[in-house]
Amino acid sequence: MKIVIAASLLASASAFAPVAQKSSSTSLSMGFENELGVQPPLGFFVSPSLEPYCVLLIASLLHQV
């Protein structure tokens, strides 16, 4: 009986024993070059037609009351 009590005390004491922590790096990696779906910048886009922009310009000028 004494052995069972001693074993249970040892088991409960080992539950609260400190565990060695592995040190982790806190530096963040912000590079997404190797991620799926990443594309280089497209640059300046020139539309072949100015008609959609003219329609929006005229609509914005007409509604400025």
C-alpha positions as CSV (number, residue, x, y, z in Angstrom):
1,M,0.0,0.0,0.0
2,K,2.9,2.3,0.8
3,I,4.4,1.7,-2.6
4,V,1.1,2.7,-4.3
5,I,0.9,5.9,-2.3
6,A,4.6,6.7,-3.0
7,A,4.1,6.1,-6.8
8,S,1.0,8.3,-6.9
9,L,2.9,11.1,-5.1
10,L,5.8,10.8,-7.5
11,A,3.4,10.9,-10.5
12,S,1.6,13.9,-9.2
13,A,4.9,15.7,-8.4
14,S,6.3,15.1,-11.9
15,A,3.2,16.7,-13.4
16,F,4.3,20.1,-11.9
17,A,8.0,19.7,-12.8
18,P,9.4,22.4,-15.1
19,V,9.9,21.4,-18.7
20,A,12.8,22.7,-20.7
21,Q,11.5,25.2,-23.3
22,K,13.0,25.4,-26.7
23,S,13.9,29.0,-27.6
24,S,12.1,30.2,-30.7
25,S,13.0,33.0,-33.0
26,T,10.7,36.1,-32.9
27,S,11.8,37.6,-36.2
28,L,9.0,37.6,-38.7
29,S,9.5,36.7,-42.3
30,M,7.5,39.0,-44.5
31,G,8.7,37.6,-47.9
32,F,6.0,35.9,-49.9
33,E,8.1,35.2,-53.0
34,N,7.7,31.4,-52.7
35,E,3.9,31.5,-51.9
36,L,1.3,30.2,-54.3
37,G,-0.4,32.9,-56.3
38,V,2.2,35.7,-55.9
39,Q,2.9,37.7,-59.0
40,P,5.3,40.5,-59.8
41,P,3.8,44.0,-60.1
42,L,2.0,44.6,-63.4
43,G,3.3,48.2,-63.8
44,F,1.4,51.1,-65.4
45,F,-1.7,50.0,-67.2
46,V,-2.7,51.9,-70.4
47,S,-6.2,51.1,-71.7
48,P,-6.5,51.0,-75.5
49,S,-9.8,52.8,-75.3
50,L,-10.5,56.0,-73.4
51,E,-14.3,55.7,-73.7
52,P,-15.0,54.3,-70.3
53,Y,-13.0,57.0,-68.7
54,C,-14.8,59.7,-70.7
55,V,-18.2,58.4,-69.6
56,L,-17.1,58.4,-66.0
57,L,-15.6,61.9,-66.3
58,I,-18.8,63.3,-67.9
59,A,-21.0,61.6,-65.3
60,S,-18.9,63.0,-62.4
61,L,-19.0,66.5,-64.0
62,L,-22.8,66.4,-64.5
63,H,-23.5,65.3,-60.9
64,Q,-21.4,68.0,-59.3
65,V,-24.2,70.3,-58.3
